[in-house]
Amino acid sequence: MPIVLGKEKVVALYRAAAERRWVVPTFCAENQTTVEAVLAACQAKAVELGTRVPVTIAMTGRYSHRAQATHYAGSRNPETGLELFLNDCEVLCRPGGDYPDVDLLTHLDHGQHDDDAAWLDGDLSRFSSVMYDASHAPWELNLEVTEAFVAGHGELLIEGAADEVVDATGGIRGELTSAERAAEFVERTGVDMVVANLGTEHRASAQDLRYVPDAARAIAERIGTRLVLHGASSVPAQQLASLFDDGVCKVNIWTTLERDTSPLLLRAMVERAGAVAGGTAVQLAAGGLLGSNAPVSGRADIAYFTSAWRNQVVLAGMQRIVASYLDLWYT
């Protein structure tokens, strides 16, 4: 079906999900393969359950931790990347398209109040929701600019960031968001949902960080089920099954989709080295870069050296990962 747009319809979708105790996942994307893997997994889940399945697919703009709009286009033009992302979503979810039982929400993630100002001040009508992110600014400025954005965009479901969820590969570590701080943020800004620091960080490893459900529940007691969890790729699945009980209504995932499918592609290419690279595979083996069991003889085969084949390997892996998350929250 067409993308779900307009705050009234988006709120209704979240309300229906809450009635089923579903947490709506947001999968970020920086290429068409990821977009379609998410949609394919959701369509399969919809058929399994015999009901429509909602999902959010998101893209960041000029977010310093990962500027996905820049990576979506080979030209590395973020304007081009954003347009391609929205076009892909619209084409794939057109009436009569390939994923008829998926309710898709498009989301601008980590919209920076400064670097993405031109987008945030422009036409946002193709987005179902927006994360307005001024979390790296001083607290009072964060409150001020977020409140102003909310006041000027009543047509959008808006997610705000009470505290910055940092990149674990850097040297900064954030403090857990207190219930008092989260409540003040919601009351003063008027956001529909709030990102809080609940123990996770972007690109962290599972052994380094743990999601803290007690922190989430303390916040939810003050503001209700309005929490958004970022950095979920760092959290073991067993910790995520009860997110709705903790007051989380939306959860963001990206790193695992790319990190855990790259090895699948490497293995698939090595297992078909000759067919993928022809004579180059022989050279790689002679240079010690391929083991003795790698099949290096034979000519390059169009069935394996194309981007179509490579994309299918990654798509299938991503689809399995998305499906594993859907199994946690859509029962």
N, C-alpha and C positions, 0 to 999 in steps of 0.2 A: 504494500500500500504506500501512498505518498508519505513523506516525512511528517511527523507530528509537530505542528507549529502553533504558536500562540499560547500565552501563559495559561489560559483557562483549560485548554486541552491537555497541556503538559501536566498541570497540577492534577487534573482528573486521572491521568495515567498513573501518576505516583500514588494517588489515593487508592486506586484499584489494586496496585501492587501491594500497598500496605495492608489492605484487607486480606490478601493472601499471605501476608508475612514474607513478601519477597523483597530482597534488596536489589535495586536496579544497578547492574554493573555498567561502568563506563570503560570502554577499551579505546585507548589512544592509538592513532595510526599516523604513519608518515609515508604510506604507499597504498596503492589500490589492492595489492595482495592481502594486506591486513584487513582492510575494509571488507573485502569479500569473504575472508575466512570467518570474521565475526558474524556476518549475515548468514553464511552457510550453517554455522553451528547453531545459531538461533532458530533458523528455519527447521533444522532437524529436531531441535528441542520442542518447537511448537507442534510438529507432527506427532512426536512422542506423547506429549501431554494432551493433545487434542484441543489446544487453546492458543490464542495469540501470545506472543512473547515480546516484551519490550526490551530495548537495549539502547544505550547511548554510545555513539562513536564520536570521538573527540580529536581535536588537533590543537596544539599550542601554536602561538604566533612567533614572536621574537623572544620568547622565554629563554633566559640565559642558560638554564640547565639542559634544555633540549628544544631547539627551535624547529619544530616539526614541519611547519609551513615551508621553511627553507629546504628541508630535505625531500619534500614531496616532489619537487620538480628538478630535473637535471640541470636546469639553468641556475638553480639556487636562488631564484627570485621568490621571496615569500608571498608576494601578491599572486604570482602564478600558481604557487603551491596551494594556497588557500582556495583559489578558484577551481583548481583540479579536484581537490578534496570534496568540495561541495557538489561539483558536477558529478563526480563518481557516486556519491551518496544518492543524489537525485535520480540518476539513470538506473542504478541498481534497485532502487525502491520505487520505481515508477509503476503506475497501474498496469497490471499484466506482466510485471517483471518476474524475476527468478526467485524472489523471496517474499511471497505474498502474505505470509502469516507473521511477519516481523513488524513491530511498531518501532520505527527508528527515530531516535532523538539525535539531532546534531548539536555539538557542544564546542564552543570556543573555550579551551582550557587554559588556565593561568594567563588570562588576558592582562598584560602588564599595564598598570595605570599610566606609565610614562612611555615606554617603548612601543606599546600597541595603541596609543591614544588615538591615532588616526582611524583605526578600525573600530575602536570602542565608541568613538564619536560619530561613526558613519552608519551605514545601513546594516543592521543586524537581523533583518527579517528572515534570513535563510537559516538562522540558528534557533534551535528549540530552547537553548539555555546558554548562559555565559558565566564563566568564573571571572569575577573582577578581582584581580590580585594586586593588592598594595601592601602585602604582608612584610615586604622588606623595608617599608617606610616606617618612620617612628609611629608609635601607637596612635597618637592623636591625629596625625595626618592620615593614617590608614582609615580611622573612623570617619574623618571629614570627607575624604574623596570617595569612599565607598558609599556613604550616605547620599552624596550628591549624584552618584551614578544610579543608584536605586531609584531616587526621586525622579530622574529623567527617563527611566526605562520601565514604565509600568507594564509594558506589553511583554516583558521577558521574565522568565524564571531566572533568578540571579543567585549565584553561589559566591560567598565572600570568604576571605581567609583571615581568621583571627590571628593566627601565627603562621610563620613560614615553615613549610615542610622542606627541609634542606636536602641537598645532594650529599649522600653519604661518602662520596669519593673525595669531598673537600675536607677542610679541617674544622668546620663549624658544626656544633651539635645544638639542637634546640631543646628547650624545656617543654614538658608536657603542659598543655593548655588547661588551666583551672576552670572549674564550673563557673566561677564568678566572672572570669575574663570572657568566656564564651557567651554568657548571658548578657554582659554589657555590650559586647560586639553586636549581637542580634538586636537588642533593644535600641541601640543608638543608630544602627545602619539600616535596619529594616530588611535585611537579606532574607531570602527564602530558605537557604541552606547555608551551613557554615563548615568550612574546613578547619579542623583543629589538629594540633599535634597530639597524636595518640600513641606515640612511641615508634612509629615507622618513619622511614626516610626514603627518598628516591634512590634507587640503585644500591640499596643496602643488601647485605647477604643475610640469610635467615639466622645464622649463628650470632650475628652482631646485634640484632634488634628484635624486640618483641612488641606486638600490638598489646596495649594495656586496656582491657575491657572495663576495668573499674573506673578509669578516667572517662571513658565514653559514657558509662552509665551515670556517673555523677553529673556530667554535662546534660545528658538527656533528661534527668530529673528536673532540670531548670528550664530547658527550652523545648523538650519534646523530641520526637523522632525526626531530626533535621540535620543530623551529622553526615559529613562526607569524609570517607577514609581515603587518603592518598598513600602512595607507597606500598600498596598491597602485595606487590611482587616479592617483597622481602619477608612475607609472613607465611608460615606453613599453613596448608589448607585447613588442618584441623582447628586452627585458631579462628578461622573465618566463618565457620558454619553457623554461628549464633549471632551474627552481626545485627540482625534486626532486633533481637532482644536487648542489645546494647544501645539502641537508639540510632543506629546507622541506617540511612535510607539509600545511600549511593556510595559506590566504591570504585576507585580508579585503578586501572591496571595497564601497564605497557611493557616494562622492561622484560618480563618473562617471555613475552611473545617473540621478541627478537633474540634475546640471549639463549633461549632454549631450543630455537629452531636452527640457529646457525650451525651447531654440531650435526644436526640431522642432514643438512645440505652437504657439509664436508664429507660425512660418511658415505652418502649416496654417490657423490662424485668420485671418491676414491674407489668405491666398489665397482665403478664403471669407468675407470680411468681412461682406458683406450678409447671407448666409445665417446667419452666427453671431450678428450683432447687429442686423439690421434697420435701422431708421432711425438708430440710434445710430452705425452705420458712416458714414453720410452726414455726421453732425455731426463725427465724428473726422476725416474727410477735409477738411471745411471748416476745421477748426482746425489743419490742417497735420500731423496725427499719422498720416495714412495717405498713401502716395504715389499718384500719378495712375493707376498700373496696378492698384491694389487694386479689386476688384469690389464696389462699395458699393451698387449698385442692387438692388432686389428686397426681398422680405419675408424675415423670419427663418424659417428652416426647421428643423423639429424633428429632422431628420436630422443637424444640425450644432450646434444650440445647447444640447444636453444634456450632462451630465457623462458619460453613457455614451460619446458620441463622443469627448470630450476624453480620457477614460481609455484608449480604444482607441488613440488616437494615441500616447500616452505608453507604453502597454503594448507596442506594436509596436516602438518605439524601444528600450525597455529590453530586450526579448527579443533584439534584434539585438546589443546590447552584451554581454549575458550569453553569447550563443552565441559571440561572438568570443573570450571568455576560455575557454570550454569547449574550443574548437578548439586552444588552446595546451596544455591539460593532459590532455585525454581523447582519446588517439589509439590 
